[in-house]
Amino acid sequence: MSSIGLIFREDKDLTALPSDWTPVPLGARHLVSATVERALASEATTLSLRLSIESQDESPDPRTISASGVWGPRESAVIRTICRELSARFYDAEAGGFIEL
């Protein structure tokens, strides 16, 4: 079964997303793209994971990276790497909460 989640920067004390919530930028677009490319570099073709950086039309500096796939050990490792490098957290939309990877 496939899952959907979001990588974004948020306070560690937050346990649920408020209705008026708006994420802050993850960083400059070129840095966010480079982080995702590095994390996927050796695994991209073998992962059950698709990552999509928020488009330039929505925000000049991306605020979110959407993830869809299966959170197996290798997929979780990629998501964990991206979160660490961007000081971000991972929110599992189907579980309705943050996942500490």
C-alpha positions in Angstrom: 0.0 0.0 0.0 1.3 3.4 -0.9 1.4 6.4 1.5 1.6 10.1 1.1 3.6 12.5 3.3 5.2 16.0 3.4 8.7 17.1 4.3 8.6 20.6 5.8 10.2 22.8 8.5 8.2 23.0 11.7 8.6 23.4 15.4 9.5 20.1 17.2 6.8 20.7 19.8 4.0 20.7 17.2 2.0 17.4 17.2 -0.8 18.4 14.8 -1.2 20.9 12.0 -3.4 23.9 12.8 -6.1 24.8 10.3 -4.4 28.1 9.5 -0.9 26.6 9.2 1.5 27.8 6.5 4.9 26.2 6.3 8.1 28.3 6.2 10.6 27.9 3.3 13.0 25.0 3.5 15.7 27.1 2.0 16.8 28.4 -1.4 15.4 26.3 -4.3 18.9 25.3 -5.6 19.9 24.1 -2.1 16.7 22.1 -1.6 17.0 20.5 -5.1 20.7 19.6 -4.4 19.7 18.0 -1.1 17.1 15.8 -2.7 19.4 14.9 -5.6 22.2 13.8 -3.1 19.8 11.8 -1.0 18.4 10.0 -4.1 21.8 9.7 -6.0 22.6 6.0 -5.4 19.1 4.7 -4.7 16.6 6.5 -7.0 15.9 3.6 -9.4 15.4 1.0 -6.7 13.2 3.0 -4.3 9.4 2.8 -3.9 9.5 6.6 -3.4 8.5 9.7 -5.4 9.6 13.1 -4.2 8.2 16.4 -5.6 9.5 19.8 -4.6 6.9 22.6 -4.3 6.8 24.4 -7.7 8.3 27.8 -8.3 4.8 29.1 -9.2 3.6 28.3 -5.6 6.6 29.7 -3.8 10.0 31.0 -5.0 11.7 29.1 -2.2 10.1 25.8 -1.7 8.2 25.2 1.6 7.4 21.5 1.1 8.6 18.3 -0.5 5.8 15.8 -1.1 6.5 12.2 -0.9 4.5 9.2 -2.1 5.4 5.6 -1.9 6.1 2.9 0.7 8.1 3.9 3.8 10.4 0.9 3.9 13.8 1.0 5.5 15.6 2.5 2.4 12.9 5.0 1.6 12.8 6.1 5.3 16.6 6.5 5.2 16.3 8.9 2.2 13.5 10.9 3.9 15.5 11.0 7.1 18.6 12.3 5.3 16.6 15.1 3.6 14.9 16.0 6.9 18.2 16.2 8.7 19.9 18.3 6.0 17.0 20.7 5.8 16.2 20.8 9.5 12.7 19.6 8.6 10.2 17.0 9.8 8.1 14.4 8.0 4.3 14.4 8.2 2.5 11.2 7.2 -0.8 12.4 5.8 -2.5 9.0 6.1 -1.5 8.5 9.7 -2.4 12.1 10.4 0.8 12.8 12.3 4.6 13.3 12.3 6.9 10.3 11.9 10.2 10.5 13.6 12.5 8.6 11.2 
